């Protein structure tokens, strides 16, 4: 069941991407308001661990995706290279 896989935090309700190697919500996070965009995390050539979630932001009921990163440098790289369709 999809709801059994959902994770809840104070800010988000999260659904892990099936391609995640790690289903961890790391400290460095980037919310992108594009729920249907295909984001291939491997193409960013990140150094540390990362995970991607379909996300529902609770504060404003906004749907999107949450990319989380173990390293702050990877967060900065993602922000610099991410271009929405």
N, C-alpha and C positions, 0 to 999 in steps of 0.2 A: 504494500500500500504506500502511496506517495506521502501521505501524512505521517507515516511512521518514520520516514527519513528526515522530516523537517526539523530544523534547529531553531530555537527562539533565543534572541538576545533582548536586551532592553530597547534596542533601536530597530531591529529587523526580525522578520520571519524569513528563514533561509531554507532553500532547497538545493542540495549539492548537485553540481554538474556530474553526470556519470563518468566523465573523462578525468575527473580529479584523481591525482595520485594520493593526495592528502585531503581528508575531510575535516580540516582544522580551520577555525576562524583565527587568523593571525592578527597581530597587533596593528599592522599598517594596512589601511583599507581605503578603497576607492569605490564609491557608488557611481554607476553610470545609468542614466534613466532610459536605457534602450533594452527592454525586456526580450525582444525577439532578434537582436543582433547576434550573429555568430562571432564569438571572440575566441580565437585560437591562441591560447596563452603560450604555447610552444614557440610561436613566431616572434615573441618578444625577447627570446634568449636570456631569460632571467637567471641569476646566479643562485638564489636561495629557493626555499620551498614556497609554494603558492597554492591557492585554491580559488575556485570560481563558484559562485552561487547565484541561482535565480533568487531575487530578493523582493520583499515587500517592506518598504520603509514605513514604520508604524506612525511616526509623527505627522506625516502628510498623506498617507495612503498611496504613495507613489510606487509603481512597479519598476523594476530594473534589474541590474545585475551588480553583485558585489564581488570585486576582486580583492583578495587579501594576500598579504605578503609577509614573509618572515623578516626580510631586510628592507630598510628604508630606501636604500639605493634602487631596489627593484620597483618600489612604489613610484619613485621619481621617474624611472625609465618608462613605466607604464603610462603615467600621466603625460609624459612628453611625446610618446609615440602613438597613443590612442587617438584614432580618428573615426568618428561615427559615420556609418553609411549614409 
